[in-house]
Amino acid sequence: RGQSQLQGLAAQFGIGGGGDAMQSPQFYVDLLRSRAVLAGVGEREFHVRTDSGMKTGNIAKIYGIRNTDSIGRAAAITNTIRGKARAVVSARTSVITLRVSDKYPDMAVQLNQALLDQVNIFNLSQRQAQAGAEREFIEKRLADAQAQLSQAEGNLQSFLMENRDFRSSPNLSLEFDRLNRAVNSRQSLYNALASSYEQAKIEEVRDLPVITVLEPPDYPIQPDPRRTRRKATLGLLVGLVFGIALAFFRDRVAENRKIRSDEFAELAALKREALGDLTHPWRPFTRVVRRDRS
């Protein structure tokens, strides 16, 4: 529906209302990546033909997610599904295209259909909950309108019983018109609320799909291109750059180590000489004498 029951009721009395955010195509794109949908998909059971035979189970079993922590397990499941699904909106037609990629075609098709089903379930539950809240609101307002209508009708009835020949008096005629308008106004409000109340009751139990699938998920005619050459070239370039950087780094480390080893050897020799001078005090004088003779 383009308008909710409350918006439609407000429009009948000249009160403007904003649009429904759940009608926006971008809402469904974001919904397909939300935990509200992905968690429900993660609990479903899939039947997938693999290289080793038929595999049956939920997302955690199919992809081998074994987190012991419940929070980490749920996050891993949602991230796995989110990484395989991609939704885009057409700028011209607002049609949403949902693509799911997986190494097994069975899993891609079933996962795509599960996402669509879960979006529909979420949408239905939200709209039914909204219709239930609207029904409760209108029900209370309907009781107030009925009480006001009964009061207005009682006032008009009392006037007619007390003034049987009111047409002959201008004042009484004006009073009759005022009371009659009050009754008509209360009656119009009551009729509008009663109609909206019945419509809200219908919407609360309506379980028809609210989204239209133009093309159901189907097996691809051929596998998605893996771009092997492009990936191999890119990997070769990355490996080459990494190799050059690693060789340069190792060369610098070796050079620094050599410089440090020479300095360390010189320092060790000076240390030994100093210790020898301390244990043999005459050695410095001997070196001086030898230097003078030379």
FENTAPE-V807784 format. One record per pair of residues at least 12 apart in sequence whose C-alpha atoms are under 7 Angstrom apart, sorted by the first residue. I is the first residue (numbers start at 1). J is the second residue. Records with the same first field share a line. If there is no record, write none. Layout:
I = J + J
This chain:
3 = 20
5 = 134 + 196 + 200
6 = 134
25 = 89 + 94 + 96
29 = 87 + 88
33 = 82
35 = 78
37 = 118 + 119
38 = 78 + 81
39 = 78
40 = 118
41 = 114 + 115 + 118
42 = 58 + 59 + 77
43 = 58
44 = 58
45 = 57 + 58
46 = 58
48 = 106 + 107
49 = 106
50 = 104
59 = 77
60 = 77
84 = 100 + 101 + 102
85 = 99 + 100 + 101
86 = 98 + 99 + 100
87 = 99
100 = 112
105 = 219
109 = 217 + 218 + 219
112 = 217
113 = 217
120 = 209 + 210 + 211
124 = 207
128 = 203 + 204 + 205
131 = 200 + 203 + 204
132 = 204
134 = 200
135 = 197 + 200 + 201
138 = 193 + 197
139 = 197
142 = 190 + 193 + 194
145 = 186 + 189 + 190
146 = 190
148 = 186
149 = 183 + 186 + 187
152 = 182 + 183
153 = 183
156 = 179 + 180
